[in-house]
Amino acid sequence: SDSLSMANKIVAPEATSIAGDRSRDAGYAEFMIPIIGEYNRIAGIHSIGLQAAWRVEQYSDFGSADNLKLGVKYSPDERVLLRATYQTAFRAPSLQQLYMGQSVEYPFLLDPARGDNGMQYKTIAGGNEDLDHEESDSISVGGVFDISMPDNMSLSVSVNWSQIELEDQIARLAGFDAQYMLNNEERFANNIIRNLQTNADKAAGIPGSIKHINNFYLNLAEVEIEALDLQVDYGLDTTFGYFGVNLAAAYLYQYDYKALPTDPFVDESGSYNMPEWRGRMGLWWTYDKYNAGATINYIDSFDQLNGPVEKYSKVDEHTTLDLQASYDLTDNSQITVGALNVTDEDPPWSDGEAEGYAVYAAGHNPWGTVLYARATVRF
C-alpha cells in the first residue's frame, strides 16, 4: 500500500500492506494393518483392515500441531466393502491474518457501558499474531457395493455419509459488527481500549471513554456440516468398444454456521453460495486408441444474498455440458482436445456480486465456452 495510507493520512480506505514469511517442517506416518484377509478368512468375513495415520507440522511463525486419522474397512464378501474413518485436521492462520498492516475506520457505534447515544469511534483493523489455528473433527461412514452382472457388464454403487465440525474459524468483525464487541465487552475487554476514568466517570460508576477498538482477526466462528455422497458406475463391453456411465451427486443437507460465540447456529444449506445439490454425469466410450466422452455438470439453485428480487427469488440452477476426445499416439503418449461449457451457458444472475453472478460458487463463471488441447507423455 502507499505511504500515505500506512501513515493514516487517508481515513478508512481499507488499504494496507502485508509483510511476513514462514517455513514449515512436517512429518507423516501411516500404517495399513490387515487383520483378516486371503489366508485367514472365516465365515461372514471376507476381509478386515485397520488404518492409522499421524501427521505433525512445525511452523516457524505459528507453532506446531498434530493430527490423527483412524479407519476400518470390512468386507463381508468380495462384492461389499464397508468403511468408516475418523480424523482431525487443522489450518494455520494465513500470513495475511497474522501480519496484515493496520487500517482505520470510524463506524457509528453505541457504548452500552457508558449509556451514550452513539457516535463515531475509531476502530483499528489488521492482523493478529496471537491467533490460534482452526481445527476440525470429521467422521465418514460408507460402503461400496459391486452388483452382480453379466460378464460383459459391471455395476457398482457407493454411498458415503460425512460429518465435519469446525471450531475456532478465523474471522474479523467488519464495520458495524464492532458493535458486537461493545455489547460483549467482558469477552473482548482486551480489544476495547479506554481512556482513564475522569472524576465524573468515577462518580457515575462508568468506565472511561473509548480511545479506540482493536478489530483484529479473531478465532470466532463454528461450523457443523453433514452431507451425503452417492456414486454409480456402469460399464458395458461390446464389439464397438467399451461404454462407461458415471453418476456422482452430493447432498449438503446441513451447514450450521455460528458467526459469533454467543450467536445460535443457523442452517445455511441452500443459502447464498451453498447449493444443497451438486451433480455430475459422464458418458465415455473407448475403442482401441480412441476415447471420447461427454459430461453434464449440475449445480442446484440457492438463495439470493439480499433476499428475493422481483422474479429472481433464487440464483437459478446451472447446467453445463463438456465434451472431450483423445487419441493414444503410443503406449505412453496421448493427445486430447475438448470444450468446456460447449453450449455457452451464462451463469445465472445473482444480486450478491458486482459482476452479476455468484463469483465464489463452483461452476459459476463468465468464461462461456472454453476450448483446450493438451499432449501427455508418461515416463
C-alpha positions, 0 to 999 in steps of 0.5 A: 500500500502507499505511504500515505495510507500506512501513515493514516493520512487517508481515513478508512480506505481499507488499504494496507500492506502485508509483510511476513514469511514462514517455513514449515517442517512436517512429518507423516506416518501411516500404517495399513494393518490387515487383520483378516484377509486371503489366508485367514478368512472365516465365515461372514468375513471376507476381509478386515483392515485397520488404518492409522495415520499421524501427521505433525507440522512445525511452523516457524511463525505459528507453532506446531500441531498434530493430527490423527486419522483412524479407519476400518474397512470390512468386507463381508464378501468380495462384492461389499466393502464397508468403511468408516474413518475418523480424523482431525485436521487443522489450518494455520492462520494465513500470513495475511491474518497474522501480519496484515498492516493496520487500517482505520475506520470510524463506524457509528457505534453505541457504548452500552457501558457508558449509556451514550447515544452513539457516535463515531469511534475509531476502530483499528483493523489488521492482523493478529499474531496471537491467533490460534489455528482452526481445527476440525473433527470429521467422521465418514461412514460408507460402503461400496457395493459391486452388483452382480452382472453379466460378464460383459457388464459391471455395476457398482454403487457407493454411498458415503455419509460425512460429518465435519465440525469446525471450531475456532474459524478465523474471522474479523468483525467488519464495520458495524459488527464492532458493535458486537464487541461493545455489547460483549465487552467482558469477552473482548475487554482486551480489544476495547481500549479506554481512556482513564476514568475522569472524576465524573466517570468515577462518580457515575460508576462508568468506565472511561471513554473509548480511545479506540477498538482493536478489530483484529482477526479473531478465532470466532466462528463454528461450523457443523456440516453433514452431507451425503455422497452417492456414486454409480458406475456402469460399464458395458463391453461390446464389439464397438468398444467399451461404454462407461456411465458415471453418476456422482451427486452430493447432498449438503443437507446441513451447514450450521454456521455460528458467526459469533460465540454467543450467536445460535447456529443457523442452517445455511444449506441452500443459502447464498453460495451453498447449493444443497445439490451438486451433480455430475454425469459422464458418458465415455466410450473407448475403442482401441486408441480412441476415447471420447466422452461427454459430461453434464455438470449440475449445480442446484439453485440457492438463495439470493444474498439480499433476499428475493428480487422481483422474479429472481427469488433464487440464483437459478440452477446451472447446467453445463455440458463438456465434451472431450476426445483423445487419441493414444499416439503410443503406449505412453503418449496421448493427445486430447482436445475438448470444450468446456461449457460447449453450449455457452451457458451464462451463469445465472444472475445473482444480486450478491456480486458486482459482476452479476453472478455468484463469483465464489460458487463452483461452476459459476463463471463468465468464461462461456465456452472454453476450448483446450488441447493438451499432449501427455507423455508418461515416463 
